[in-house]
């Protein structure tokens, strides 16, 4: 198990008792793979695991407000300045 995966497994175990009051919509592996193809990039493991466990729509990290379009725009900006994910 990767460090990122273990990190999120621990978080998910801690969230289990709160599942009635904490909302998140994890993405499937297929959805993440499709995003990587669509955006022509390979996401860092920590970002992949975040999406696989919590998704774009979540209220676990209140300060983090993101959606597919804003993440795509950020990735495009990074690529424009040749700042790649890996």
CORVEN-V435305 format. One record per residue. N is the residue number from 1. RES is the residue in one letter. SS is DSSP state (H for helix, E for strand, L for the rest). PSI is psi in whole degrees, -180 to 180 (NA if undefined). OMEGA is omega in whole degrees, 0 to 359 (NA if undefined). Layout:
n	res	ss	psi	omega
N	RES	SS	PSI	OMEGA
N	RES	SS	PSI	OMEGA
//
This chain:
n	res	ss	psi	omega
1	X	L	134	180
2	X	L	162	178
3	X	H	-42	181
4	X	H	-44	180
5	X	H	-44	179
6	X	H	-41	179
7	X	H	-48	182
8	X	H	-30	175
9	X	H	-41	178
10	X	H	-45	178
11	X	H	-45	182
12	X	H	-36	176
13	X	H	-38	178
14	X	H	-30	180
15	X	H	-21	185
16	X	H	-48	180
17	X	H	-15	183
18	X	H	10	188
19	X	L	-20	179
20	X	L	-18	183
21	X	L	-10	179
22	X	L	130	184
23	X	L	137	173
24	X	E	151	179
25	X	L	91	181
26	X	L	150	174
27	X	L	155	175
28	X	L	163	176
29	X	H	-41	180
30	X	H	-40	179
31	X	H	-40	179
32	X	H	-43	177
33	X	H	-42	179
34	X	H	-41	177
35	X	H	-45	180
36	X	H	-40	177
37	X	H	-47	182
38	X	H	-41	182
39	X	H	-4	180
40	X	L	52	180
41	X	L	166	174
42	X	L	117	182
43	X	L	148	175
44	X	L	151	181
45	X	H	-39	181
46	X	H	-36	178
47	X	H	-43	178
48	X	H	-48	182
49	X	H	-37	176
50	X	H	-49	181
51	X	H	-39	180
52	X	H	-29	182
53	X	H	-37	185
54	X	L	-33	179
55	X	L	-176	179
56	X	L	-42	184
57	X	L	107	183
58	X	E	156	174
59	X	L	29	178
60	X	L	-47	179
61	X	L	93	186
62	X	L	-35	183
63	X	L	-12	183
64	X	L	108	177
65	X	L	113	182
66	X	L	157	173
67	X	L	171	184
68	X	H	-44	184
69	X	H	-42	180
70	X	H	-37	177
71	X	H	-43	178
72	X	H	-42	179
73	X	H	-42	178
74	X	H	-42	179
75	X	H	-42	179
76	X	H	-41	179
77	X	H	-45	179
78	X	H	-42	179
79	X	H	-39	179
80	X	H	-33	179
81	X	L	15	177
82	X	L	36	175
83	X	L	94	187
84	X	L	166	180
85	X	L	-33	180
86	X	L	NA	NA
//
